[in-house]
Amino acid sequence: MGHDRGATISVQTAYDLGAVWYEDRMSEDWVPPTPAQAEEVFSHFDLTGEFWRLP
């Protein structure tokens, strides 16, 4: 359909990533992660490569 395939990860990895990504989201002093911080989280779960790189 004209779209490149993105990354594929296991359900467990998605769950684990989500647990880390959203663990403090409801905190009053929450701030979004910088691209570098986000890539560090991705790297922790071995999510590397072009798809996981942020501008």
C-alpha positions in Angstrom: 0.0 0.0 0.0 3.0 2.3 -0.3 4.1 2.2 3.3 7.4 1.0 4.6 7.3 -1.6 7.3 8.2 -0.2 10.7 9.8 -2.0 13.6 8.3 -5.2 15.1 8.7 -6.0 18.7 7.4 -8.7 21.0 4.4 -8.1 23.3 6.7 -8.5 26.3 9.1 -5.8 25.0 6.1 -3.4 24.3 4.8 -4.0 27.8 8.2 -3.5 29.4 8.9 -0.3 27.3 5.5 1.1 28.2 6.0 0.4 31.9 9.2 2.5 31.9 7.9 5.1 29.4 4.8 5.9 31.4 5.9 5.1 35.0 5.9 8.8 36.0 3.6 10.2 33.4 1.0 11.3 36.0 3.5 13.1 38.2 2.9 16.9 38.5 6.6 17.5 37.7 6.7 15.2 34.6 8.5 16.6 31.6 8.7 14.8 28.2 12.0 13.0 27.6 14.4 14.6 25.2 15.1 12.7 22.0 18.5 11.6 23.5 16.7 10.4 26.7 14.1 8.5 24.6 16.8 6.9 22.5 18.5 5.8 25.8 15.3 4.1 26.9 14.9 2.4 23.5 18.6 1.3 23.7 17.9 -0.3 27.1 15.5 -2.6 25.4 17.8 -3.2 22.4 15.6 -1.1 20.2 18.1 0.2 17.8 18.4 1.1 14.2 16.9 3.7 11.9 13.3 3.3 13.1 14.3 4.1 16.7 16.4 7.2 15.9 14.8 10.5 16.7 15.6 13.8 15.1 
